[in-house]
Amino acid sequence: MIEYTAGDFNDLCRDGSVSSEISTIEETRKQAVKRFWLLLLGGIVLGILVALVVIGAGWPTVGLIVGMIVIGIGIFMAVGPLSAAKQKLKHPVLTTLARRGGMEYVPSGFEPPVYPAAARILFGRVSTYVFTDLFHGVDEEGRRFAIYEGTLSRRQGKNTVQVFTGQIYAFQRRTTGHGQVGIVPDAGILNFFKPSGMERVKFDSDPDFEKKFEVYATEQTAGLSVVGSDVRRELLQLREAGRVYVYVGPEDVLVALWGKNRFEPGSMFRSRPGEERVKLMFDDVCASVGILKRVRTLFA
């Protein structure tokens, strides 16, 4: 895993698989936007016509439902070309950039590193999850590390509540520890709920940290040793940008930072130079690698 520089960005833009997509992305985008509007308007018109026909046959409720379904299908089909245009540039850029940093890039369909061990402690019951944009590798000492994005949701009655969305950083510890520690955002009046088999660890001497976070551990000594003053100070700084979740296991650590969707080339509805789109993704990768290095020093 290297420190990316301006020279790496220039080399990235000159790479054959990337430069060819840069030269064609604007034309690809225009065609995708055109197809989007044609499919969207076509779906709306067809949905209205189908609804009117069915309603005219004496089934008003069925007509409205069928019409909405047809419109929904039209929207789904309209988004397809835009997504395809975006991936056409995104995947070569991120694959090339990851390789240059000694990593492998996997767009989707992967087993999220460390998440299975951390999920219950950090997020409780999760009904649905989507993981994308995995960067993973090993460092010079052979320790695993990974960066990826996740969106987690849970069903609450008839509603779906988003539990987490953002970037996830997972890595192998340098030394083996004992027990498990979970650090989650303070839940206010609901903080009497705790993960099964874990106890609350309090830091009354650090009211700023105690106000923002809850710490749970299978062993009190593990919680106190893991969450030192440097860790608390760093987590408070990360918390300024959004909610923070941390799992520390015997061998692995997972840090989840709530945030917007990253590693994207920007909206396809807006015209912008291909190099500018590449720079958006390059900056996101650089920032994420920086955060990974930052949190790895806390939980070695």
N, C-alpha and C positions, 0 to 999 in steps of 0.2 A: 504494500500500500504506500503510494508515494504522495508527495506534496505537489499538487497540480500548479502549473505556472501559466503565464500568458503564452509561452512557447508551446505548451501542450494544446492550448485552444487553437493556435494557428495550425499545428500539425493535424489536429482533429478535422478542421475545415478542409484541409488538403487531402485527407485520406480518400482513396478512390470511392469506397462505398458511401461515404458521407457527401463528398463534393458533388457526386452525380445527383443525389437527392436534393441538395441545396439548389442546384441549377434548375430543377423541375418543380420544386415545391409550390411555387406561386401558381403555375398553370394547373397543377394537381388540385390545389386549394380552390381555385375558381370553378373548376369542373365539379368538385364535391359540393360547393355551395349552391351551384346551379341545380344539381340533382336534388339537394336537400329541399329547396323551395318547390321544385316540381312535384316531388313525392309527397311533401307535406300538404300542399294545396290540393293535390289529387286525392289524397286520403280524406281531407276535410270535405271536399265536394262529394266524393263517393259515400262517405258516412252519412252526410245529410240526405242524399238521395235515397239510400237504403232505409234510413229512418222514416222518411216521408212515405215510402212505399208500404212499409210494414204498418205504420200508423194508419195509413189509408185503408189497410185491410182489416182494421178493427182491433189491432193490438198495440195500443199506444206505449205501454210500459216496455214491452218486448222491443218495439221499434227504437225507443231511446237507448236501451241497453245495447242492441246490435249496432246502432249507429256509433255509439261511443267506442265499441270494440273495434270497428273498422277504422275510426279516426286514430285510435291507439296504435293499431298495426301500421298505419301510415306514418305516424311519428317515429315508431321504431325503425321502419325501413329508411326514413329520411336521415336519421342520425348515422346510419351505417356508412355511407360514403365519407362523411366528415371524420369519423373515427378511423377509417381505413387510411385516409390521407395523413392524418396525424401519426399513426403508427409507422407509416412508410418512411418518415424522417426520424422518428423517435428511436426505433429499435436499432438501426445502424449506428446512430450517435452514441447511445448508451452502451451498446456492445463494444464499440471501439474504445470508448472512454474507460470502461471497466477493465478491458484488457490492458490498456496502457498503465492502469494503476495496480496491476497484479491481481485483478479480481475477475469473476465471471458474472455476467448479467443474465438473469432469467426473468422474462416479462410477467409470467403468471404460471399457475399450475404447480407450484412448489410446496413442499412441507415447510412451514414457517419455523426457522430455527429458534429454539428455547421456548417459544410460545406455549406449546402444550404443557410444560411444567409450570409456567407462570400464570396462565389464563385464569384459573380458579381464584388464585390469591389476589390478583390485581383487578380483575373485571367481573368476577362472580359468574352468574349464569349468562351465557351468550347463545343466542338463537341462530344468528347468521353471521358469517364473516367472509371477507374478501381480502386476499393478500396479493399485492402486485409489486413489480419493480424491485426484484431481489438483486443486491450486489453482495457477493460473498467470496471469501478466500481464507488464506492462512497467513500469519505474519512470519517474520524471519525466525521466530522460535517455534513455529508450527502450531500456534494457537489459532483456533477458528474465530472468525468475525463475520458479521453480516449487517446489512442495512436493507430494510424493506418497508413498504407501506401497508397499512392495514385499516380496514373499516369494520367495526364490530357493532352489532345491534342485538337487542333483546325484545322479545314480545312481552307486552304488558296488557293483558286483556285483548282488546281489539286493535290496540295501537302498537307501533314499533318505535322503540326509543334507541337512539344512537348512543352507544356506550363509549366508543372511541373512534377517532379518525386522525391519522397522522403518520409520523415516521417511527419506526421501531429499530432499535440498535441492540444487537445481541452479540455476545462474545464470550470466549472461554477465559476463565480466571487463570492467573499465573500460578497461584497456589490453591490447593484444595481447602475449602472451609468446612464448617459444620452447620447443620440446620438450614432453615430457609428464612429469608427476611422479605417482607413486602412493604413498600412505601407508596402510599396512595394519597390523592388530594383529600384534604379535610372535608368530611361530610356533614359538618355542623351538628344539628340535633340528631342526625342518624348515625353518628359515629359509634353508637353502642353495638352496631353489627360488626362482627369480626369473622375472618376466615376460620373455618373449622380447624382445630388443632393448633391455633396460634394465639398468642397473648399480645395485648397492647403494650408498647414500649413508649414511655413518655420522656420528654425532654423539657422539663419545667424550667431549666436554667436557660433555655433558648426560646423565649416566647414567640419570636417572629417565625421560627420554624414550626413550632407547635401549632401556631394559628393556621398555617398553610397545609400541613401534612399530618398524616397518621402513619405510624410505624407499627407493624405487626411482625412477630418472630416466633418460631417454634422454641427458641431458647432466648431468654432475656440477655444473656451474655453475648450471644451472636448479634442481636440487634444493637446493643450498645457499642460493640467493637466495630461493626460495619458502618454505622451512621455516626462518624466522628464529626468534629467541628468543620473540617474542610469539606466534607460531603454535604453537610447541612447548608453551608454557605453557597456551594456550587448549585445545589438543587433550588435554592431560593432564587438564584440568578436565572436559571432555566425556567422557573415558574413564571417569571415576568412575561414570557412569550406565550404561555399556555399551560394547561394542566400537564403534570408529570407523573409517571408511574414507573416504579423500579422494582424488579425482582432480583434478589441475590440468592442463588442456590449454592450447593457445595462446589460445583464446578463451573457453572455458567451464570451470566448476568444478562438481564433484559431491561432496557430503558425505553419507554414509550413516551413520545412527546406529541401532544395534541397539536395539530396544525393543518394547514391547507394541503391540497394535493400538489405534489412536486414532481419533478422530472418530466415536465410536459413542455411541448414546443409552443404553447400559447394558443389562443383561440383561432380556429380556422375561419371565423367570420371576418377577421381583421387582416388586412394586407400588411405584411411586414417582411423585410429581407430574410432570406434563409439563414444567413449568418447570425442574425439577431435571435432567431428561434433556437439555433444551436447554442448561443450564449446563455439563454435562459436555462437550458438543461445543464450546461457546463457549470454555471454558478450554483445550481441546486446540488449537484454532485459534490462540488468543492465544499459547500457549506455543510453538507451531511458528513463528509469525511472528517471535517474539522470537529464536528460534534462528537463523532465516534471516538476520535483521539482524545477528546476532552473527557468523556465519561469513562474511557478505559483506564485513565490514570487514577480515577477515584476508587475503582473496585478491582484493583489488580489481584 
